[in-house]
Amino acid sequence: MGRCYRLTKTITQEEGERAVKEITEKHSEAEVQISVDQSELTVRTEEENYYRVLTDALNIFDRIRPGCELSFVRFS
């Protein structure tokens, strides 16, 4: 089961692709996707890995777009 998170700031497609690439390079065990409109991130990984993956994802998005946070939306 995956988890979906809404980004609190608007990002470009290039920024979204860069973030997903950085996350998956650091966490090869995780499946990470960003929505077509770049507003939602979906993460699938083992339960014990979510904390590490999401902590790094949050830091990556904040670096790419300062102030960008992730807000849980739903399980997928």
MOPAC internal coordinates of N, CA, C and O (Angstrom, degrees):
PM7 1SCF
backbone

  N    0.0000 0     0.00 0     0.00 0    0    0    0
  C    1.4361 1     0.00 0     0.00 0    1    0    0
  C    1.5272 1   108.83 1     0.00 0    2    1    0
  O    1.2310 1   120.93 1   -40.34 1    3    2    1
  N    1.3175 1   115.83 1   139.66 1    3    2    1
  C    1.4520 1   120.91 1   179.54 1    5    3    2
  C    1.5162 1   111.89 1  -103.25 1    6    5    3
  O    1.2310 1   121.32 1    -4.20 1    7    6    5
  N    1.2963 1   115.09 1   175.80 1    7    6    5
  C    1.4585 1   121.89 1   177.31 1    9    7    6
  C    1.5196 1   108.38 1  -131.23 1   10    9    7
  O    1.2310 1   120.83 1   -40.63 1   11   10    9
  N    1.3178 1   116.03 1   139.37 1   11   10    9
  C    1.4668 1   122.10 1   179.87 1   13   11   10
  C    1.5153 1   109.76 1  -109.85 1   14   13   11
  O    1.2310 1   121.14 1   -42.00 1   15   14   13
  N    1.3138 1   115.43 1   138.00 1   15   14   13
  C    1.4569 1   122.86 1  -179.61 1   17   15   14
  C    1.5201 1   109.86 1  -129.47 1   18   17   15
  O    1.2310 1   120.19 1   -43.19 1   19   18   17
  N    1.3074 1   117.25 1   136.81 1   19   18   17
  C    1.4679 1   122.16 1   176.61 1   21   19   18
  C    1.5174 1   108.51 1   -91.65 1   22   21   19
  O    1.2310 1   121.03 1   -43.84 1   23   22   21
  N    1.3384 1   115.64 1   136.16 1   23   22   21
  C    1.4544 1   121.33 1   175.70 1   25   23   22
  C    1.5229 1   108.16 1   -81.84 1   26   25   23
  O    1.2310 1   120.37 1   -42.16 1   27   26   25
  N    1.3189 1   116.89 1   137.84 1   27   26   25
  C    1.4599 1   120.42 1  -175.84 1   29   27   26
  C    1.5190 1   113.09 1   -85.50 1   30   29   27
  O    1.2310 1   120.01 1   172.28 1   31   30   29
  N    1.3327 1   117.59 1    -7.72 1   31   30   29
  C    1.4604 1   121.31 1   177.13 1   33   31   30
  C    1.5259 1   108.57 1  -130.86 1   34   33   31
  O    1.2310 1   121.10 1   -26.64 1   35   34   33
  N    1.3172 1   115.50 1   153.36 1   35   34   33
  C    1.4539 1   121.07 1   177.36 1   37   35   34
  C    1.5214 1   109.37 1   -77.13 1   38   37   35
  O    1.2310 1   121.18 1   -46.24 1   39   38   37
  N    1.3395 1   115.36 1   133.76 1   39   38   37
  C    1.4593 1   120.89 1   176.83 1   41   39   38
  C    1.5225 1   108.60 1  -125.70 1   42   41   39
  O    1.2310 1   121.08 1   -17.88 1   43   42   41
  N    1.3251 1   115.53 1   162.12 1   43   42   41
  C    1.4635 1   120.63 1   178.37 1   45   43   42
  C    1.5310 1   109.20 1   -84.25 1   46   45   43
  O    1.2310 1   121.00 1   -12.53 1   47   46   45
  N    1.3134 1   115.69 1   167.47 1   47   46   45
  C    1.4613 1   120.56 1   177.22 1   49   47   46
  C    1.5228 1   109.96 1   -61.80 1   50   49   47
  O    1.2310 1   120.29 1   138.82 1   51   50   49
  N    1.3198 1   117.05 1   -41.18 1   51   50   49
  C    1.4627 1   121.27 1   179.15 1   53   51   50
  C    1.5327 1   111.06 1   -60.93 1   54   53   51
  O    1.2310 1   120.53 1   136.35 1   55   54   53
  N    1.3267 1   116.59 1   -43.65 1   55   54   53
  C    1.4669 1   120.64 1   179.12 1   57   55   54
  C    1.5276 1   110.45 1   -64.70 1   58   57   55
  O    1.2310 1   120.14 1   138.87 1   59   58   57
  N    1.3274 1   117.33 1   -41.13 1   59   58   57
  C    1.4593 1   121.30 1   178.56 1   61   59   58
  C    1.5164 1   111.92 1   -62.85 1   62   61   59
  O    1.2310 1   120.85 1   135.20 1   63   62   61
  N    1.3245 1   115.98 1   -44.80 1   63   62   61
  C    1.4650 1   120.03 1   179.14 1   65   63   62
  C    1.5256 1   111.39 1   -64.34 1   66   65   63
  O    1.2310 1   120.81 1   140.44 1   67   66   65
  N    1.3262 1   116.05 1   -39.56 1   67   66   65
  C    1.4636 1   120.04 1   178.74 1   69   67   66
  C    1.5263 1   111.03 1   -64.14 1   70   69   67
  O    1.2310 1   120.38 1   137.65 1   71   70   69
  N    1.3322 1   116.88 1   -42.35 1   71   70   69
  C    1.4595 1   120.78 1   179.51 1   73   71   70
  C    1.5242 1   111.02 1   -63.41 1   74   73   71
  O    1.2310 1   120.39 1   132.71 1   75   74   73
  N    1.3277 1   116.86 1   -47.29 1   75   74   73
  C    1.4687 1   120.70 1   179.60 1   77   75   74
  C    1.5265 1   110.28 1   -60.13 1   78   77   75
  O    1.2310 1   120.32 1   137.64 1   79   78   77
  N    1.3282 1   116.99 1   -42.36 1   79   78   77
  C    1.4660 1   120.97 1   179.41 1   81   79   78
  C    1.5289 1   110.65 1   -61.39 1   82   81   79
  O    1.2310 1   120.35 1   134.16 1   83   82   81
  N    1.3332 1   116.93 1   -45.84 1   83   82   81
  C    1.4670 1   120.21 1  -179.76 1   85   83   82
  C    1.5271 1   111.57 1   -63.18 1   86   85   83
  O    1.2310 1   120.56 1   138.10 1   87   86   85
  N    1.3209 1   116.53 1   -41.90 1   87   86   85
  C    1.4701 1   120.18 1  -179.25 1   89   87   86
  C    1.5225 1   110.17 1   -64.44 1   90   89   87
  O    1.2310 1   120.22 1   133.01 1   91   90   89
  N    1.3316 1   117.19 1   -46.99 1   91   90   89
  C    1.4722 1   119.92 1  -177.20 1   93   91   90
  C    1.5229 1   112.00 1   -70.68 1   94   93   91
  O    1.2310 1   119.85 1   150.39 1   95   94   93
  N    1.3226 1   117.89 1   -29.61 1   95   94   93
  C    1.4619 1   119.63 1   175.21 1   97   95   94
  C    1.5224 1   110.90 1   -66.69 1   98   97   95
  O    1.2310 1   120.79 1   142.17 1   99   98   97
  N    1.3135 1   116.10 1   -37.83 1   99   98   97
  C    1.4666 1   120.57 1  -179.37 1  101   99   98
  C    1.5219 1   112.42 1   -80.06 1  102  101   99
  O    1.2310 1   120.58 1   150.12 1  103  102  101
  N    1.3367 1   116.50 1   -29.88 1  103  102  101
  C    1.4654 1   121.77 1  -177.02 1  105  103  102
  C    1.5289 1   109.21 1  -129.94 1  106  105  103
  O    1.2310 1   121.09 1  -101.02 1  107  106  105
  N    1.3119 1   115.52 1    78.98 1  107  106  105
  C    1.4741 1   120.07 1  -176.58 1  109  107  106
  C    1.5267 1   112.39 1   -64.89 1  110  109  107
  O    1.2310 1   120.12 1   162.07 1  111  110  109
  N    1.3297 1   117.37 1   -17.93 1  111  110  109
  C    1.4669 1   120.81 1   179.30 1  113  111  110
  C    1.5253 1   112.22 1   -78.40 1  114  113  111
  O    1.2310 1   120.13 1   168.43 1  115  114  113
  N    1.3247 1   117.35 1   -11.57 1  115  114  113
  C    1.4664 1   121.53 1  -175.89 1  117  115  114
  C    1.5226 1   111.05 1   -99.25 1  118  117  115
  O    1.2310 1   121.27 1   -36.67 1  119  118  117
  N    1.3277 1   115.18 1   143.33 1  119  118  117
  C    1.4619 1   121.73 1   170.99 1  121  119  118
  C    1.5210 1   106.35 1  -101.88 1  122  121  119
  O    1.2310 1   120.67 1   -58.98 1  123  122  121
  N    1.3225 1   116.33 1   121.02 1  123  122  121
  C    1.4592 1   121.75 1  -173.98 1  125  123  122
  C    1.5213 1   109.24 1  -127.11 1  126  125  123
  O    1.2310 1   120.66 1   -48.66 1  127  126  125
  N    1.3288 1   116.35 1   131.34 1  127  126  125
  C    1.4610 1   121.60 1   178.53 1  129  127  126
  C    1.5214 1   108.90 1  -136.83 1  130  129  127
  O    1.2310 1   121.55 1   -30.10 1  131  130  129
  N    1.3290 1   114.64 1   149.90 1  131  130  129
  C    1.4586 1   119.72 1   174.03 1  133  131  130
  C    1.5241 1   107.49 1  -119.23 1  134  133  131
  O    1.2310 1   120.82 1   -35.83 1  135  134  133
  N    1.3193 1   116.04 1   144.17 1  135  134  133
  C    1.4611 1   120.42 1  -177.07 1  137  135  134
  C    1.5323 1   110.64 1   -67.25 1  138  137  135
  O    1.2310 1   121.20 1   -18.99 1  139  138  137
  N    1.3242 1   115.31 1   161.01 1  139  138  137
  C    1.4624 1   121.70 1  -178.55 1  141  139  138
  C    1.5287 1   111.36 1   -57.25 1  142  141  139
  O    1.2310 1   120.38 1   142.34 1  143  142  141
  N    1.3274 1   116.89 1   -37.66 1  143  142  141
  C    1.4683 1   119.92 1  -179.99 1  145  143  142
  C    1.5342 1   113.06 1   -86.61 1  146  145  143
  O    1.2310 1   120.30 1  -173.52 1  147  146  145
  N    1.3160 1   117.02 1     6.48 1  147  146  145
  C    1.4707 1   123.65 1   175.99 1  149  147  146
  C    1.5208 1   113.36 1    63.58 1  150  149  147
  O    1.2310 1   120.24 1  -154.97 1  151  150  149
  N    1.3315 1   117.16 1    25.03 1  151  150  149
  C    1.4689 1   118.98 1  -176.28 1  153  151  150
  C    1.5214 1   113.33 1  -106.39 1  154  153  151
  O    1.2310 1   120.01 1   168.59 1  155  154  153
  N    1.3379 1   117.58 1   -11.41 1  155  154  153
  C    1.4548 1   120.38 1  -174.44 1  157  155  154
  C    1.5280 1   110.78 1  -139.48 1  158  157  155
  O    1.2310 1   121.16 1   -43.71 1  159  158  157
  N    1.3180 1   115.38 1   136.29 1  159  158  157
  C    1.4566 1   123.03 1   178.89 1  161  159  158
  C    1.5202 1   108.56 1  -110.53 1  162  161  159
  O    1.2310 1   120.44 1   -48.22 1  163  162  161
  N    1.3358 1   116.77 1   131.78 1  163  162  161
  C    1.4641 1   121.69 1   175.69 1  165  163  162
  C    1.5199 1   108.53 1  -114.14 1  166  165  163
  O    1.2310 1   120.95 1   -49.53 1  167  166  165
  N    1.3286 1   115.78 1   130.47 1  167  166  165
  C    1.4637 1   121.92 1  -178.48 1  169  167  166
  C    1.5191 1   108.46 1  -125.93 1  170  169  167
  O    1.2310 1   121.35 1   -47.72 1  171  170  169
  N    1.3334 1   115.03 1   132.28 1  171  170  169
  C    1.4610 1   121.35 1   173.66 1  173  171  170
  C    1.5280 1   107.67 1  -127.46 1  174  173  171
  O    1.2310 1   121.38 1   -55.43 1  175  174  173
  N    1.3235 1   114.96 1   124.57 1  175  174  173
  C    1.4586 1   120.92 1   178.08 1  177  175  174
  C    1.5250 1   107.70 1  -162.17 1  178  177  175
  O    1.2310 1   120.74 1    -3.11 1  179  178  177
  N    1.2969 1   116.18 1   176.89 1  179  178  177
  C    1.4603 1   120.41 1   177.48 1  181  179  178
  C    1.5327 1   108.68 1   -67.46 1  182  181  179
  O    1.2310 1   120.96 1   -33.38 1  183  182  181
  N    1.3055 1   115.77 1   146.62 1  183  182  181
  C    1.4669 1   121.93 1  -175.76 1  185  183  182
  C    1.5322 1   112.55 1   -50.16 1  186  185  183
  O    1.2310 1   120.40 1   136.95 1  187  186  185
  N    1.3246 1   116.84 1   -43.05 1  187  186  185
  C    1.4648 1   120.18 1  -176.45 1  189  187  186
  C    1.5363 1   112.87 1   -71.69 1  190  189  187
  O    1.2310 1   119.57 1   170.00 1  191  190  189
  N    1.3430 1   118.42 1   -10.00 1  191  190  189
  C    1.4636 1   121.71 1  -178.52 1  193  191  190
  C    1.5303 1   113.73 1   -97.30 1  194  193  191
  O    1.2310 1   119.71 1   166.13 1  195  194  193
  N    1.3329 1   118.15 1   -13.87 1  195  194  193
  C    1.4594 1   119.88 1  -174.31 1  197  195  194
  C    1.5199 1   113.19 1   -56.83 1  198  197  195
  O    1.2310 1   120.02 1   136.64 1  199  198  197
  N    1.3024 1   117.57 1   -43.36 1  199  198  197
  C    1.4621 1   119.92 1  -177.16 1  201  199  198
  C    1.5299 1   110.99 1   -58.18 1  202  201  199
  O    1.2310 1   120.36 1   130.64 1  203  202  201
  N    1.3302 1   116.92 1   -49.36 1  203  202  201
  C    1.4756 1   120.65 1  -179.20 1  205  203  202
  C    1.5264 1   111.66 1   -64.32 1  206  205  203
  O    1.2310 1   120.64 1   134.22 1  207  206  205
  N    1.3357 1   116.39 1   -45.78 1  207  206  205
  C    1.4635 1   120.42 1  -178.19 1  209  207  206
  C    1.5243 1   110.60 1   -62.67 1  210  209  207
  O    1.2310 1   120.44 1   133.78 1  211  210  209
  N    1.3296 1   116.76 1   -46.22 1  211  210  209
  C    1.4670 1   119.78 1  -177.40 1  213  211  210
  C    1.5162 1   112.51 1   -71.55 1  214  213  211
  O    1.2310 1   119.56 1   146.28 1  215  214  213
  N    1.3141 1   118.44 1   -33.72 1  215  214  213
  C    1.4596 1   120.53 1   175.44 1  217  215  214
  C    1.5222 1   110.04 1   -61.61 1  218  217  215
  O    1.2310 1   120.63 1   133.93 1  219  218  217
  N    1.3424 1   116.40 1   -46.07 1  219  218  217
  C    1.4562 1   119.86 1   178.44 1  221  219  218
  C    1.5312 1   111.11 1   -67.10 1  222  221  219
  O    1.2310 1   120.00 1   139.93 1  223  222  221
  N    1.3374 1   117.61 1   -40.07 1  223  222  221
  C    1.4652 1   120.73 1   178.90 1  225  223  222
  C    1.5309 1   110.38 1   -60.36 1  226  225  223
  O    1.2310 1   120.41 1   135.72 1  227  226  225
  N    1.3023 1   116.81 1   -44.28 1  227  226  225
  C    1.4571 1   120.86 1   179.20 1  229  227  226
  C    1.5228 1   111.13 1   -60.16 1  230  229  227
  O    1.2310 1   120.46 1   135.73 1  231  230  229
  N    1.3282 1   116.73 1   -44.27 1  231  230  229
  C    1.4650 1   120.84 1   179.22 1  233  231  230
  C    1.5254 1   111.58 1   -65.27 1  234  233  231
  O    1.2310 1   120.36 1   140.93 1  235  234  233
  N    1.3172 1   116.92 1   -39.07 1  235  234  233
  C    1.4654 1   121.25 1   179.64 1  237  235  234
  C    1.5227 1   110.45 1   -65.73 1  238  237  235
  O    1.2310 1   120.01 1   131.79 1  239  238  237
  N    1.3388 1   117.59 1   -48.21 1  239  238  237
  C    1.4614 1   119.69 1   179.67 1  241  239  238
  C    1.5172 1   111.38 1   -63.94 1  242  241  239
  O    1.2310 1   119.72 1   142.66 1  243  242  241
  N    1.3173 1   118.14 1   -37.34 1  243  242  241
  C    1.4675 1   120.99 1   178.68 1  245  243  242
  C    1.5243 1   110.90 1   -66.55 1  246  245  243
  O    1.2310 1   120.23 1   145.39 1  247  246  245
  N    1.3134 1   117.17 1   -34.61 1  247  246  245
  C    1.4661 1   120.21 1   177.81 1  249  247  246
  C    1.5265 1   110.74 1   -71.14 1  250  249  247
  O    1.2310 1   120.45 1   138.03 1  251  250  249
  N    1.3361 1   116.74 1   -41.97 1  251  250  249
  C    1.4634 1   121.10 1  -179.22 1  253  251  250
  C    1.5240 1   111.16 1   -68.99 1  254  253  251
  O    1.2310 1   120.69 1   136.40 1  255  254  253
  N    1.3308 1   116.28 1   -43.60 1  255  254  253
  C    1.4730 1   122.27 1  -179.87 1  257  255  254
  C    1.5252 1   107.08 1  -133.46 1  258  257  255
  O    1.2310 1   120.04 1   -86.80 1  259  258  257
  N    1.3389 1   117.53 1    93.20 1  259  258  257
  C    1.4578 1   120.37 1  -175.94 1  261  259  258
  C    1.5381 1   112.61 1   -49.54 1  262  261  259
  O    1.2310 1   121.92 1   -47.19 1  263  262  261
  N    1.3230 1   113.93 1   132.81 1  263  262  261
  C    1.4547 1   121.03 1  -179.89 1  265  263  262
  C    1.5183 1   114.27 1    88.80 1  266  265  263
  O    1.2310 1   120.10 1   174.71 1  267  266  265
  N    1.3304 1   117.41 1    -5.29 1  267  266  265
  C    1.4660 1   120.89 1   179.50 1  269  267  266
  C    1.5316 1   109.11 1   -73.74 1  270  269  267
  O    1.2310 1   121.00 1   -53.99 1  271  270  269
  N    1.3198 1   115.69 1   126.01 1  271  270  269
  C    1.4585 1   121.47 1   178.69 1  273  271  270
  C    1.5200 1   109.39 1  -121.70 1  274  273  271
  O    1.2310 1   120.73 1   -11.84 1  275  274  273
  N    1.3154 1   116.21 1   168.16 1  275  274  273
  C    1.4590 1   122.54 1   178.35 1  277  275  274
  C    1.5141 1   108.58 1  -114.27 1  278  277  275
  O    1.2310 1   120.87 1   -48.15 1  279  278  277
  N    1.3198 1   115.94 1   131.85 1  279  278  277
  C    1.4571 1   121.72 1  -179.98 1  281  279  278
  C    1.5234 1   109.04 1  -121.78 1  282  281  279
  O    1.2310 1   120.31 1   -55.94 1  283  282  281
  N    1.3368 1   117.01 1   124.06 1  283  282  281
  C    1.4589 1   121.22 1  -178.64 1  285  283  282
  C    1.5283 1   110.04 1   -59.38 1  286  285  283
  O    1.2310 1   121.57 1   -45.37 1  287  286  285
  N    1.3657 1   114.60 1   134.63 1  287  286  285
  C    1.4625 1   120.41 1   179.57 1  289  287  286
  C    1.5250 1   111.53 1  -112.01 1  290  289  287
  O    1.2310 1   120.86 1   130.57 1  291  290  289
  N    1.3514 1   115.96 1   -49.43 1  291  290  289
  C    1.4715 1   119.85 1  -175.16 1  293  291  290
  C    1.5267 1   110.42 1  -170.83 1  294  293  291
  O    1.2310 1   121.65 1   -13.80 1  295  294  293
  N    1.3123 1   114.45 1   166.20 1  295  294  293
  C    1.4603 1   120.36 1   168.88 1  297  295  294
  C    1.5189 1   107.43 1   -85.05 1  298  297  295
  O    1.2310 1   120.68 1   -32.18 1  299  298  297
  N    1.3190 1   116.30 1   147.82 1  299  298  297
  C    1.4678 1   118.79 1   179.08 1  301  299  298
  C    1.5188 1   110.36 1  -123.22 1  302  301  299
  O    1.2310 1   120.10 1   180.00 1  303  302  301

